[in-house]
Amino acid sequence: MKLAVIFGGMSTEHDVSIVSGTSVIEKLDKEKYEITPIYIDSDGTWYEYAKDIRKIKVLGIEEKLTDLKRIDNVIEVLKKQDVIFPVLHGLYGEDGTIQGLFELVKVPYVGCKVLASSIAMDKVYTKLIIEKTGIRQAKSEYIRRFKENYIYIDKNFNEKICTLDEVSKIIEKNLRYPMFIKPSNSGSSVGVNKANNNEELKEAIEYASKYDKKILVEEGIVGREVECAVLGNEEVMASCVGEVKAADEFYSFDAKYKNQESKTEIPAKITKEKQDEIRALAIKAFKAIDGKGLSRVDFFIEKGTEDVILNEINTLPGFTRNKYVPKIIRK
């Protein structure tokens, strides 16, 4: 079977994708698949690995792939494949963009289709869809960067142009500190910050707007962070539940990929009833966004209430050595 593994890409998660992609290639059965490694650089140029794929080693964060041959006709290369595995994270890889290309060239591919990919990539619109399911989520506010100001969008999608100071005061009236400020379209916690007061809130909003003009501000949840992998199409199975043990104050980019003290405890030390509840909610959320193939669904277990609260859905989770999905599959 001719299999193309695509990694790299133009998102802020380019380096993470290189780690995931080379890790996947290393683990694939070379006798079963005729593998074509395809690397997309940060500028969007496509390359094929020029040497024997058995010489590809699993790269680390900020390591670069060498021995590349530029692809002149991308469509021609894609059409030669029996299946494509896009091991791409973030914009232009996990957001439905490249999935649309695969649909156009009529080549089967691994993972969620266009709709689910685009919904799950956008944190604001994920919340809108999940709201219909009744699954509890963190209280939040949605704003957009507009020139030197911001647009505040209320629950009925009415818009109001505000200064940074004005929009921060509106958010303070509706949400409690601490708050988490996130670019709506970004993964691996890139651009995410925690705010404990008005000054930190304004700084975090400005910082998030460097990554996306759409910004989500969420009320912080005090509790345990857990994850559940889902696999399948119509008949979806859920893995056991793992618990994230972040080394930093929250699960930031550095905590995920650079701090060796961060880990995932598999299985999480929770009751069977709570594990079953989380697994059922993971499948429900996955189906709600029309998910296909695989995803990782992240939750909080709130301290005190023990309520399960959805955090986000990752349609192409990390496949680095220490990430949760490969570990749970090995189980």
N, C-alpha and C positions, 0 to 999 in steps of 0.2 A: 504494500500500500504506500502510495506517495503522499508524504505528510510534510507540510511546511509549518515550521514553528517561527512565529513572528514576534520580535521583542524589540525593546528600545522605545522609540516613539517620541512625539513632540511635547509630551506633558511634563509637569513638574516631577512625575514619578519615573522618568526615563531611566535613572540609575537603578531603581528598584526592579524595573522590568528586565534589565540586563541580568540581574541576579536570578530572577525567576526563570527567565528564558533559558539561560545556560544550565540551570538546575534541572529543568524539564528535559532538555536534550540529553544531559548526562544519564538520566534515569530511564529514558525510552529504550525499548528493545530494538537494537540495531539490526537484528535478524528479521524482525517482523515488519519494520518500517524502512522505507527509503526516505531519509530525512533531509529536507532542505532548510537550513537555518537562514532566516531572513532578518537582517538588522535594519531598523529605521533610525537614522541619526536625529539629533535635536532639531535640525532644520527641515526634516521631512524627506531626506534623500534615502532611497532604498538600496541595500547592499546584500549580496550573498556571501556567506563565509567561504573563503577560497580554498581552505585546506581540508584534510580528512576530518570529519566531524568528531571522530574519536579523540581528536587532539583538543577539542574545546574543553576547557576546565570551568568549573563554577566560579564565576567572578564575584567579587565583593562590591559593596557600595563604593562608588566613585572610581572603580576600575574600568578600563576601556577595552573593547574588543578590537583586535588587530586582524591582519590578513583578510581584508575585505575586497570584494569585486563589485563595482557599481552595477546595478540592474538598469538597463536602458528601457526595457519594455516590461513594466510591472504586471500589466494585465496578462501578457503571454505567459509569464512565469506562474501566476496564480491559476490560470486555466489548465495548466499541466498537472495540478495537484488533485489527488482524490479527496483530501480533506485538509483543512487549515486549522491550526491551533494558535489563535492570537493571544499570546501571553503578554498582553499590553495592559497597563494600568493607567487610569485617568483619561483626560481629554484626548480625542482622536483615536482612542484604542478601546476604551471601556464604555464609551458614551453613545454607541450606535453608529458612529461615523464609519468605521472600517467594516462593521457588520453590514452596512448598506452596500458597500463596495462588493463584499462577498455575494450578497444577494443578486447584485447586478450581473456579476460574472458567472453566477449559477454554480458556485463551488460550495459544498457542505463545509461547515465549520463548527468548532467546539464552543459551547457556552450559550449565553442568552442571545436572543434575537434583537432586532433594532429597537423595538418599543421598550422592552424591559431594561435594556442597556441604557437608553437615554433617560428613562425615569429614574433608575437607581443612581445614576451619576449625579443627578441634580437633587440635592438634599431638600430643597424647598418643595419640589414637586413630588418627591417620595412621600413627604409628610402629608400632602394633600390626598394622595391615593390611599395611604395607610389609614388616614382618618376615617375613611368609609368602612374599614374592617372592624373598627371598635378597639383595635389594639392600642393600648396606652402609649403615649409618646411624651417627651419632655415639652413643657410649655415653651413657646417660641415667638419670635417676631421676625418679620421679613423686611429688608430694606434693599434699595438699589443705589449704587453710586450714579450721580448725574452731574457731569461737569465738576464744579467745585463743591456741590452740595450733595444731598441724599434725598431719595424718595422713600417715604414711609408708606408701606402698603398694609392696610388694616385687614381684618378677617373677611370683609366683604369685597376685598380687592379695590377699595377706594384708595386713591393716591394723594399724597401731600408732599410738596417739596419743602425740605427743611435744611437748616444748617446742621453741622455735626453736633453742635451743642444742643439744638432743639430736638434732634432725633434721639440723642442719648437720654434726654430727660423723659421723652415719651416711653422709651424702653424701660427706664427705671420705674415708671409708674405701674407697668404691667408685669415685670419679671423681678424676681428676687436675686440678689447676689449669693454665691458666685454665679457668673454667666460664662458660657463658652461661645466664642465668636468664630464663625466658620465661613470660608468661601463656599458658595453653594455648589460649585463644580470643581472640587479638588479632592484628592484622596491621600492616604497615608498621613493624615493630620497635617499636611502642608498648609501653612497660612492660618492654622488654628491657634487661638490663645484663650487663656482664662482671665477674667476680669473680676476684681473684688471691690471696685469702686468706680466712680464716674470717670476719673482720669484714665484709668486702665481700660475702661470700656471704649472711650473715644480713640485711644491709641490702637486698640485691637481692631476696631472697625476700619480705621485707616489702613492698617496692615493687611487685613483680609481683602480690602478693595484692590490691592496690588495684584491679587491672584484671580479675582472675579468681581464684576460689578454687582452681582447678586450676592447678598450676604444674609446668613441665617444667624440669629442670636438666640441661644437656648438657655433656659434656666438650668443650673447645675443639678445633677442628681447625685445624692450621697448614697453610695451602695457599691455592690460588687459588679464588675464588668465580665460578662460571659458571652461565649460564642457558640454557634451551632452551624455545621455544614449541612447543606442540602444537595441531593443529587437526583436527577430524573427529569422527566417531562410531564406527562399526565399522572403517572404513578411516581410520586416523589417520596424519597426516603430521607430521614434526618439522622445525623450522627448523634453520638453522645455529646454532652455539653462540656466545654472546657472553660476555665476561668483565667482571665488575663491578670497577671501579677506585674503591673507596671513598676519600673524602678524609679520613675519620676513622679511628679505630682499628678500628672495625667499622662495618657498614652500618646505622647507626642511623636514626631518623626524620629527624633534621636532615641527616644525610649524604645521604639519599635525596631530600629535597624542598627543602632550604634551602641546601645547599652546592653551588655551581656547579662546584666542582672535581671532584665525583663524576661518573663517566661510565661508559658501557659500551662496551667495545671489540668491534666487530662486523666480521668474525668474530674469535673468540679465536685467539691465536697458539698453537695446539696442533696435534698431528699429525692427519692424516685419520683414522687408526685410533682415536685417542682421541675425536675428534669423533663418529665413527660409533658408538662405544660409548655415549657420553652420549646421543645421539639415540635409540638403541634402549632405553636404560634409562628415558628420559623417557616414551616410549610405553608401556613396560611398567608404570611407576608410575601413569600416567594411567588405563590400562585396569584396573589393580588396584583402584582406588577407584570404578570404574564411571563414569569421566569421559566427558562428552559436550561437543561444541562446541569449547571452547578452554580452555587453561590455560597457565601458565608453571611449569616445573619447575626448581627451583634445586638445584645440586650444589656440592660442593667437590672439587677435585683435590688430594689430600693430598701435601704436600711430602715428598720422599724415596721414598715407595712408589708415587706416581702413581696410587693407588687412587681410584676415583670414589665419592663418598659423598653420598647424598641429604640435602639440607637440608629442603626443604618443597615443597609443591604449592600454587600460587595459582590458584584456579578462576576468579577475575575479576581479572586483573592490572591494574595501573595503566595508564590511557590518557592520561596527561599527555604533553606534547610530547617530553620527554626520556626517557621510559620505554622499556624494551627491546622490548616487543611491537609498538608502533607502528613503531619503527625497523626491526625485522626484516621487518615486512609491507611497508614501503616499499622494502626491498631486493629 
